[in-house]
Amino acid sequence: MELGSTSDVYSPMPQCYLLTGLAKLQGIKNYLASLLENDVKILIFAHHLVMMDELEKHIKSLKLGYVRIDGSTSNDMRKKNVKSFQEDSSIHAALLSITCASGGITLNAASNVVFTELHWNPANLLQA
């Protein structure tokens, strides 16, 4: 994984926050693979786009259907993704931004929830 210089984008504290998430990436990938091989639907929450991008690559490598909702997802696409996750049996994962997808949507088709990173605001985690 090529991240470039995270110091160009993040000040020291947010940079440490990002790096602690990325340090767990391989373990998270292994855990997700073991969950997804059991044909379950899971919600995967992350905070940083870099982390979401890496997780998306991993889900694609497993050749599983998924949806993604982050800050760049339009309202129309967000509704479509939620509907797909809820109704389409070929969609096994929802890759979700903690801050963009933690409220206002119902994804009760999932049997498991994985927080790959924790947000510093506990209310965001509770809402998710």
VOFITOR-373939 format. One line per field, with one value per residue (C-alpha): x, y, z; residue in three letters. Coordinates in nm, 2 decimals, m for minus. Layout:
<lomis>
x X;...
y Y;...
z Z;...
res Ala;...
</lomis>
This chain:
<lomis>
x 0.00;0.14;0.02;0.26;0.34;0.05;0.22;0.13;m0.24;m0.26;m0.12;0.05;m0.26;m0.48;m0.18;m0.14;m0.51;m0.49;m0.17;m0.32;m0.61;m0.38;m0.16;m0.46;m0.55;m0.41;m0.59;m0.91;m0.88;m0.83;m1.13;m1.35;m1.25;m1.35;m1.69;m1.76;m1.68;m1.98;m2.23;m2.34;m2.42;m2.20;m2.16;m1.80;m1.75;m1.43;m1.33;m1.05;m1.09;m0.75;m0.87;m1.20;m1.01;m0.79;m1.09;m1.27;m0.98;m0.99;m1.36;m1.32;m1.04;m1.28;m1.52;m1.81;m2.09;m2.08;m2.20;m2.01;m2.13;m1.89;m1.89;m1.88;m2.19;m2.49;m2.83;m2.97;m2.68;m2.70;m3.07;m2.99;m2.70;m2.92;m3.20;m2.94;m2.79;m3.13;m3.28;m3.01;m2.88;m2.56;m2.46;m2.27;m2.10;m2.17;m1.85;m1.96;m1.81;m1.87;m1.95;m2.15;m2.35;m2.40;m2.75;m3.06;m3.04;m3.17;m2.94;m3.10;m3.03;m2.68;m2.60;m2.26;m2.11;m1.73;m1.58;m1.24;m1.16;m1.32;m1.44;m1.34;m1.71;m1.89;m2.23;m2.13;m2.05;m2.37;m2.57;m2.40
y 0.00;0.34;0.62;0.89;1.13;1.14;1.44;1.64;1.59;1.54;1.73;1.50;1.39;1.31;1.14;0.91;0.84;0.73;0.53;0.33;0.23;0.13;m0.07;m0.30;m0.34;m0.69;m0.83;m0.66;m0.80;m1.15;m1.11;m0.98;m1.26;m1.52;m1.35;m1.31;m1.67;m1.76;m1.59;m1.32;m0.96;m0.72;m0.35;m0.23;0.12;0.32;0.68;0.76;0.74;0.58;0.30;0.27;0.25;m0.03;m0.22;m0.17;m0.32;m0.62;m0.67;m0.66;m0.91;m1.15;m1.11;m1.02;m0.78;m0.46;m0.11;0.20;0.51;0.79;1.17;1.17;0.95;1.14;1.12;0.93;0.68;0.65;0.55;0.30;0.15;0.11;m0.06;m0.29;m0.39;m0.46;m0.65;m0.80;m1.13;m1.09;m0.78;m0.91;m0.60;m0.23;m0.02;0.28;0.61;0.65;1.02;0.99;0.67;0.65;0.80;0.83;0.49;0.14;m0.15;m0.42;m0.69;m0.72;m0.99;m0.84;m0.50;m0.43;m0.10;m0.10;0.24;0.41;0.77;1.00;1.10;0.82;0.95;0.87;0.51;0.47;0.60;0.37
z 0.00;m0.10;0.11;0.02;0.29;0.54;0.70;0.39;0.47;0.85;1.15;1.41;1.61;1.32;1.15;1.45;1.45;1.08;1.13;1.43;1.20;0.92;1.16;1.22;0.85;0.78;1.09;0.98;0.63;0.78;1.01;0.73;0.50;0.77;0.82;0.45;0.36;0.58;0.34;0.59;0.54;0.73;0.80;0.79;0.94;0.90;0.94;0.70;0.32;0.29;0.52;0.33;0.00;0.13;0.26;m0.07;m0.26;m0.02;m0.07;m0.44;m0.43;m0.25;m0.55;m0.33;m0.39;m0.17;m0.15;m0.02;0.14;0.22;0.19;m0.19;m0.22;m0.36;m0.19;m0.48;m0.48;m0.10;m0.12;m0.40;m0.20;0.11;m0.10;m0.27;0.07;0.22;m0.07;m0.29;m0.17;m0.38;m0.17;0.13;0.27;0.32;0.36;0.55;0.67;1.04;1.00;0.68;0.73;1.10;1.10;0.90;0.72;0.81;0.73;0.94;0.69;0.84;1.09;1.19;1.24;1.23;1.34;1.17;1.34;1.63;1.62;1.90;1.94;2.12;2.00;1.64;1.74;1.93;1.63;1.39
res Met;Glu;Leu;Gly;Ser;Thr;Ser;Asp;Val;Tyr;Ser;Pro;Met;Pro;Gln;Cys;Tyr;Leu;Leu;Thr;Gly;Leu;Ala;Lys;Leu;Gln;Gly;Ile;Lys;Asn;Tyr;Leu;Ala;Ser;Leu;Leu;Glu;Asn;Asp;Val;Lys;Ile;Leu;Ile;Phe;Ala;His;His;Leu;Val;Met;Met;Asp;Glu;Leu;Glu;Lys;His;Ile;Lys;Ser;Leu;Lys;Leu;Gly;Tyr;Val;Arg;Ile;Asp;Gly;Ser;Thr;Ser;Asn;Asp;Met;Arg;Lys;Lys;Asn;Val;Lys;Ser;Phe;Gln;Glu;Asp;Ser;Ser;Ile;His;Ala;Ala;Leu;Leu;Ser;Ile;Thr;Cys;Ala;Ser;Gly;Gly;Ile;Thr;Leu;Asn;Ala;Ala;Ser;Asn;Val;Val;Phe;Thr;Glu;Leu;His;Trp;Asn;Pro;Ala;Asn;Leu;Leu;Gln;Ala
</lomis>
